[in-house]
C-alpha cells in the first residue's frame, strides 16, 4: 500500500485570479457606444475603466482585466471626442442658412 501524496505547503496557495467586472463593463459600454449609444456609452466606458484600473491595482494580483479597462477607456474617449465633433458639425451646418439671412 502506497502512502498518500504529501500536502502542498501552506504558504504556496494562491487564489484564482478573476477578471474585474468593471473592466468588462467598460469594454462593453464603449463598444455599445459605437453601435448607437453615442457619447453616453463612451462616458460610461471611461468612468468604469478608471474604476476598474484602480480596483485591479489595489487587488494585490487577485484581479485581471487591465487590458480590457484600457481598451474601454480609449474606445470611450474616441467615441466622446467624435460625438462632440459630430455635434459641432451638425450645429455649424444648421447655422449656415441662418448666417445668410444676416
NORTA-V673041 format. One record per backbone hydrogen bond with DSSP energy under -1.0 kcal/mol. CO is the residue of the C=O (numbers start at 1). NH is the residue of the N-H. E is the energy in kcal/mol with one decimal. If there is no record, write none. Layout:
BEGIN
co:CO nh:NH e:E
co:CO nh:NH e:E
END
This chain:
BEGIN
co:9 nh:12 e:-1.1
co:10 nh:13 e:-1.0
co:18 nh:64 e:-2.6
co:20 nh:24 e:-1.4
co:21 nh:25 e:-2.4
co:22 nh:26 e:-2.4
co:23 nh:27 e:-2.1
co:24 nh:28 e:-2.6
co:25 nh:29 e:-2.7
co:26 nh:30 e:-1.9
co:27 nh:31 e:-2.2
co:28 nh:32 e:-2.5
co:29 nh:33 e:-1.5
co:32 nh:37 e:-2.0
co:37 nh:41 e:-2.4
co:38 nh:40 e:-2.2
co:39 nh:43 e:-2.4
co:40 nh:44 e:-2.4
co:41 nh:45 e:-2.3
co:42 nh:46 e:-2.2
co:43 nh:47 e:-2.6
co:44 nh:48 e:-2.7
co:45 nh:49 e:-1.7
co:46 nh:50 e:-2.0
co:47 nh:51 e:-2.2
co:48 nh:52 e:-2.4
co:49 nh:53 e:-2.3
co:50 nh:54 e:-2.0
co:51 nh:55 e:-2.5
co:52 nh:56 e:-2.8
co:53 nh:57 e:-2.1
co:54 nh:58 e:-1.7
co:56 nh:59 e:-1.0
co:59 nh:62 e:-1.1
co:62 nh:18 e:-2.3
co:64 nh:20 e:-2.9
co:65 nh:69 e:-2.4
co:66 nh:70 e:-2.3
co:67 nh:71 e:-2.6
co:68 nh:72 e:-2.4
co:69 nh:73 e:-2.3
co:70 nh:74 e:-2.6
co:71 nh:75 e:-2.8
co:72 nh:76 e:-2.2
co:73 nh:77 e:-2.6
co:74 nh:78 e:-2.5
co:75 nh:79 e:-2.2
co:76 nh:80 e:-2.5
co:77 nh:81 e:-2.5
co:78 nh:82 e:-2.7
co:79 nh:83 e:-2.2
co:80 nh:84 e:-2.3
co:81 nh:85 e:-2.2
co:82 nh:86 e:-2.4
co:83 nh:87 e:-2.4
co:84 nh:88 e:-2.4
co:85 nh:89 e:-2.3
co:86 nh:90 e:-2.4
co:87 nh:91 e:-2.4
co:88 nh:92 e:-2.3
co:89 nh:93 e:-2.6
co:90 nh:94 e:-2.1
co:91 nh:95 e:-1.9
co:92 nh:96 e:-1.2
co:95 nh:99 e:-1.6
co:96 nh:100 e:-1.1
END
